[in-house]
Structures are given as structure tokens and as C-alpha cells.
Amino acid sequence: MPELPEVETMVRGIRPHCENRVIQQLEFTPCPRKPIPVSPSRELFKTLVGQTLARVGRLGKRVLLELQSGSVIIVEPRMTGLLLVTNPPSDTHLRVRVTFPANDQQADQLLFWDRRGLGTVSLLTPAEMQSRRQRLGPDALEMTPDLWALHLKETSRPIKVVLLDQAVVAGIGNLYASEILHVAGISPLRPANKLSAPQRIQLHQATLDVLQLAIRYEGSTLNDGTYRNALNVDGGYQNHHRVYNKEDSPCPRCLKATIQRIVQAQRSTFYCPACQK
């Protein structure tokens, strides 16, 4: 489930504890569950011991652990992965432990926990990292009305489907796409290239408003309780959802129609048929 707000919250939570720290140990912990994909190999990760983790960043829905050498560890949490600096929800699903020299001000470990084993961990060279960046669209928080116009004019796919395309805009997933379109008052069924200039401005502003507010509340923890922040604490934005998973509830915008659920590209879309014609 982690989308841009959840991953950005992970980055902000682990950054003070990880940046400019020497990797004392890096281990793939024994796990009886489905193993996570690791590339190019687990053996290569052992060569990172003694290197300095210089910077923690984000690329769309991925966490970047940038080493002083120029190489980058990419952690993609996907549906159920968490990056933590405190005890995980359970020891059973712990996948990776990075240990730093102990001090009194910072955590001495970074953990990757993944209940379903859907996340991935990759080690990329600077050239590979540049190639990976080029395959993604602009970050959702860095989009402008002009960029929206540029990226939407070439496709007649429904706008909700386009928002999920990471090659168009990076970081938005299913939950926040529905929320953004409701705030913008745009039908999820509308062809992307049919949005008017005012609608693109509304989309731009709604994207910023929804994602920044979700970051402020440290993401959304849904009923399955999977997502937690870096300190293993629930997010709070689920209490502010307008349409996501609100089928048959009154629309908070018009207070007349009820929220409907449809399926687009094998994903649930929630919207108000009155507000989002």
C-alpha cells in the first residue's frame, strides 16, 4: 500500500538516524516466509560493510539509501514493506537489518520488515541509478500545470488510470488517486487528454493539497494495520479520507449523492457521480 506520503514519511523518519552513518553490519535475516527479491545478489551486499550511508532520499514510491561511494540501495516497500528504526511489528517478517555504531543520540539499526514478501532490495551503480530515474515520470510533488498538460495531452486513457502510471507521474497510487480526483472535482472516467486548462490547474492543486496533508498526518494506516511509520506507529490520514473505501457513504462535498465504487485497470475507484461528472 505505501504510496508517496507513506514512503516520504518513512524517509523523514529514518533520515536523522541513518545519514552519515557507517554501515557496521548488513544482514539478510532468516525468515520462514516468502523471500524478498534481492539484486544483483545477497553476497554483493556484504561488500557494503564499512561504507558510509551518506543520504536518505526518495524516488517515487522507493526509498534511496545513497552511499558515499556513489552506489545506491533502493528499497521498494510495495504493499506491505516498512522501514523502521525501532522494534518491528513482529520478528517473523524481518528481512534486512543494517547496524550502525551505537551512540546516545541515534538509533543503532535500520530494519526492513515485510509481512508478505512483496518488497524488493536492489543495489545500483550511479549509471544504473540514472537509468532508473529516466524511466519514471516527474515526482507528483514536483509537477506543474505545464507538466500536467505535457504528460496528459498524448493519452486518451481515463485520468484515474493515468495517475497510476509511474512513467507519467511518480508516487501516486490507487488510494491517493481517488482522493485527488474527488478534491479536484474531476471524474475518474474522463479521458486525460480531454481535461480543460482549468481542470488541469485543479488537478495540480488537489495533488499538492492531498499529498502534503497526508504527509503531515504521516500516511494512511488501513484496517489491516500494515503500514506504520519509522517508529512503528500508525499514520493518521485514514481519518481524513474523503472517498477511498467509502462506498455508499454520503459524499462529503455535495452531501447529496453517495460514493460509488467502480473497477478501473483491475483496481477499485471511489468517486461521487454528482461532484465528479
Secondary structure, DSSP 8 states (H G I E B T S, - for coil): ---HHHHHHHHHHHHHHHTTEE--EEEE---SS----EES-HHHHGGGTT-EEEEEEEETTEEEEEETTS-EEEEE-TTTEEEESS--S-STTEEEEEE----SSS-SEEEEEESSS--EEEEE-HHHHHHHHHTS--BGGG--HHHHHHHHTT--SBHHHHHT-TTTSBS--HHHHHHHHHHHT--TTSBGGG--HHHHHHHHHHHHHHHHHHHHTT----TT-----TTS---SGGGG-SSTT-TTSB-TTTSSSB-EEEEETTEEEEE-TTT--
